[in-house]
Amino acid sequence: MMRKVAATLAAPVGALVLTLIISSLALWVFGSNPFAAYGDMIAHAAKLETQVDIWNRATPLYLSAIAASIGFRMNLFNIGVEGQYLIAALVAAQVGGLVSLPQVLHIAVVFLVAMAVGGAWAGLAGLLNVTRGVNVVISTIMLNFIAVSGFMAWWVQAWQADLREGETLSSTNLGTTPIEDSGVLPDITSWVEVFTGDIRENNPVSGMLVVALLVGIGYFVLLNRTTFGFDLRSSGMNPFAARAGGVPPKRMIIIAMVLSGAIAGLIGLVEVFEISKFRPNQIQGLGFGGIAVALLGRNSPLGMAFAALLFAFLDISSGILQQTETASQEIVKIMQGIVLLAAVVAYEIARRFRERDEARATAEALTEGVAA
Amino acid sequence: MNAAMQRFNSLPTAVKWMVYALLGMLLLTVVQSIGDTNKLTSAPISREMLRWALPVLLAGLGGLFADRSGVVNIGLEGMMILGMWFGAWGALEFGPWIGMFIGIGGGGLGGLLHALATVTFGVDQIISGVAINILAPAGTRYLSQEVWGSPTQSPRIQGIGDWDVPFLAGGSIFGWESPDILLTVANWEWWFISDVADFGRGLMRGTSLLALIAVALVPFCAWLLWRTRFGLRLRIAGEQPQAGESQGVNIYAYKYAAVIISGALAGLGGVVISSPELSGQFLEGNSGGRGFIGLAAVIFGNWRPLGILLGALLYGYVFGLDLKDLDGSASHALLLLNAIALAGVSGWAITRRRIADGAFAGAMAVGAFIWWLVSESVPGWWSNILPYVVVLLVLVFFAQRLREPAAIGQSYRRGGN
């Protein structure tokens, strides 16, 4: 048992150590003191308000990772989480801002629209794959372009053109029509304060954290406790065996893509609920960040949670490095990239060791059996 | 009719492609005349087409090498970004020519990393590519901050120079200015003839030497992959690695070579982006996903260099036209071209008894035609998404006719396991 735990942890720990070595070198080469930088990052993260920031960043990253991993589990590379979440958040914020409903219903509408748009955008790639054999990697990349450089860019241009005719630019008219309070998921600051003491007022803990945890638990149950989860995993491990076992491959692809996109639709809501609208400078890159988190966390609900926290910690640390100027803040992105590449290589090496051990154990068991 | 087709098919490839190009020009001229615009065949448009096609072409050729050796290279985008940065840095430190080679080396370094992860360690090829796409922009951002004091841009850089083709486009030979024949023809304003001359002149005047290198790489890559022992073995690695292994081919070495060449070509694409041909400096985000478009061009071109060139030019044309089309008349006329192309696809599908496809394409053709009839201009989002919609449509109708290398995406272990 201990040996198994050690073997599981060896790869990520090794990757982390390698990352620290390489990023220390990168810092040292350009004349920064790596230990001062790491010290600043850790001291910063020890503060309560920084931790709130980290949780608020880990939330969308975790959702994004789950969205990506649903596809990865069956070898379906949904590279399009980026486009799915942005277009879903844009449409959901717009619809949420236009309607006026009682509280629970209003929030439900925003959620449903976001999930439906995200699911449809991803489902399109699934549909093209099963009906026409179009490669999912390529189609989701193209759909990313269509969503981000097509529709979103056009919406920003159109909105700026509207603005030029009279209005002046200010934080009140930036973005979609603001959603009324009835449609905004409340923050959970007061719940968290029970455990932590006062959190500064302008630093609320997003209510989406609860949603992300529920999605994580739901994903775990779906994957490990349901027939669908079994079908999903077996389609990924051996599509031919799964097919022979009665799993309809085409339907699985469509369902997995729609589910993946629906979860992706939730990512952008974290920011939409925070500011009650979608604005042109909505945080981008969470889709690709989520893919990285999913790979680092090996598609496991718990692993991805740790990976999301690590990435969020690094993201948030860039602020303090900029303040103290102990190192250039871009180093955190390098650390994310290296830890990812090092981890996937380490996992692969660990897998080979495991296979070799298993092969040896089988061989030994066989020879013993013959001897007896 | 059939005899004529057979004679046409027996012509050399270059001649056939010239006929196709002329037919394409004829179509553009017809659409231009009906569509009430003068931009579709103008010199500025062909110039824009070439500029924007170059990075896609080079990334595409890069993707070709990797794919042909059986390694999917989704990290082309990241390698291109490395090429952008190292090309700009090299040009600032050592001048544009050496800078170009440093940029190529930067991309090649990305390729080496991808080869190390996928070939030596057997990491999933998509996963390694995604990791490189995350690492490369982070690394160049850090380097920019440390070297130039700004995370997003470098100072302006010099290019390796431009060139006018003598006689055809009035280039000078040892200081003597040759006549500008294409300009003369273009000024006659003869229908079609002058259009071809004007369009061709846009490609030949003020052409960057980088463009010459990039276009020359198309036949070179074809020769290297299909006419040399190196190319044959590289393709074996992507089709039947075990068969190659049994013949004593070192598959690992060929995969390494292919992926490094792949990164180097993407790096050259990055050099083009940073060169004065497009940006004139390193600017974060200026790769604009063209590595991914290059990947799509490989599939569009059915894993052939000429097909990739065609795909890149098509992308460059649509993208460049949108940039130069301030009054929207050309984008509107392009709708008619879309309708004609879709009608062609429809007819092609029906002759092959794929009725559902034919009906689908036909319906879209009619839709595009009606849209063209009733509208004065097209909305901005339409020209934004058109290049990507074209890629998707091509895949929708032709995905089943494409043939990818047989062992693409598979992790190969020596000794069969």
Interface residues (C-beta under 8 A of the other chain):
Chain A: A26 F30 F77 I79 L128 R132 G133 V134 N135 V137 I138 S139 I141 M142 L143 N144 F145 I146 S149 G150 F151 A153 W154 Q157 A158 F288 I291 A292 L295 S328 E330 I331 K333 I334 Q336 G337 I338 L340 L341 V344 V345 E348 I349 R352
Chain B: I74 L113 A117 F121 G122 V123 D124 I126 I127 S128 V130 A131 I132 N133 I134 L135 A136 P137 A138 G139 R141 Y142 Q145 E146 P151 G288 G289 F292 L295 A296 I299 P379 G380 W381 N384 I385 P387 Y388 V389 V391 L392 L395 V396 F397 A399 Q400
